[in-house]
């Protein structure tokens, strides 16, 4: 089964909500912009019914270069993770 493309998503949402594709694009772009800003500022953005974006500090650790097998030190860094809401897990997995 093929994945839904962005244009297909826009079409489905615009038809379901009675909005133009341009309005849906603006809404999705605004939501993404807001999510990025909130995660950067507060470390978390909750999207009710789907989950939340969370900024996480990853510790430094030892790794292995796959080409040479030599051990290398991987520095600590900050990453963004998406944690699914229980409602999504229940709806999709059960």
C-alpha positions as CSV (number, residue, x, y, z in Angstrom):
1,X,0.0,0.0,0.0
2,X,1.4,3.4,-1.0
3,X,2.0,6.2,1.5
4,X,-0.3,9.3,1.3
5,X,1.5,12.2,-0.3
6,X,1.3,15.8,0.9
7,X,-1.0,16.8,-2.0
8,X,-3.3,13.9,-1.2
9,X,-3.4,14.8,2.4
10,X,-4.2,18.4,1.5
11,X,-7.0,17.3,-0.8
12,X,-8.5,15.0,1.8
13,X,-8.4,17.6,4.6
14,X,-9.7,20.4,2.4
15,X,-12.7,18.3,1.2
16,X,-13.4,17.0,4.7
17,X,-13.3,20.5,6.3
18,X,-14.8,22.5,3.5
19,X,-11.6,24.6,3.2
20,X,-9.5,25.5,0.2
21,X,-6.1,23.8,-0.2
22,X,-4.4,27.1,0.3
23,X,-6.1,27.5,3.8
24,X,-5.1,23.9,4.7
25,X,-1.5,24.6,3.7
26,X,-1.5,27.7,5.8
27,X,-2.9,25.8,8.8
28,X,-0.4,23.0,8.5
29,X,2.5,25.4,8.0
30,X,1.4,27.4,11.0
31,X,1.1,24.3,13.2
32,X,4.6,23.2,12.2
33,X,6.0,26.6,12.9
34,X,4.3,26.8,16.3
35,X,5.5,23.3,17.2
36,X,9.2,24.1,16.3
37,X,9.0,27.4,18.3
38,X,7.5,25.8,21.4
39,X,9.9,22.8,21.4
40,X,12.8,25.2,21.0
41,X,11.6,27.5,23.8
42,X,9.9,25.1,26.3
43,X,11.2,21.7,25.3
44,X,7.8,20.2,24.6
45,X,4.8,20.6,22.2
46,X,1.6,18.6,22.7
47,X,-0.6,17.7,19.8
48,X,-3.8,16.4,21.5
49,X,-4.8,13.0,20.2
50,X,-1.4,12.3,18.5
51,X,1.4,12.8,20.9
52,X,4.1,15.2,21.8
53,X,7.4,16.5,20.5
54,X,10.0,16.5,23.3
55,X,13.5,17.9,23.5
56,X,15.8,15.3,25.1
57,X,19.4,15.5,26.2
58,X,21.4,12.5,24.9
59,X,24.4,11.4,27.0
60,X,27.9,11.0,25.5
61,X,28.7,7.4,24.8
62,X,31.2,5.1,23.1
63,X,30.4,3.8,19.6
64,X,32.1,1.8,16.9
65,X,33.1,2.9,13.4
66,X,31.4,0.4,11.2
67,X,34.1,0.7,8.5
68,X,37.1,0.1,10.7
69,X,35.7,-1.3,13.9
70,X,37.6,1.3,15.9
71,X,35.9,2.7,19.0
72,X,34.9,6.3,18.8
73,X,33.5,8.7,21.4
74,X,30.1,10.0,20.4
75,X,29.5,13.4,22.1
76,X,26.4,14.4,24.1
77,X,23.8,16.2,22.1
78,X,20.2,17.4,22.2
79,X,17.7,15.6,20.0
80,X,13.9,15.9,19.4
81,X,11.7,12.8,19.8
82,X,8.0,12.2,19.1
83,X,6.1,10.3,21.8
84,X,2.9,8.8,20.6
85,X,-0.3,9.3,22.7
86,X,-2.0,6.3,24.2
87,X,-5.1,7.0,22.0
88,X,-3.0,6.5,18.9
89,X,-1.5,3.3,20.1
90,X,-4.9,2.0,21.1
91,X,-6.5,3.0,17.8
92,X,-3.8,1.6,15.5
93,X,-2.5,-1.4,17.4
94,X,-5.8,-2.9,18.7
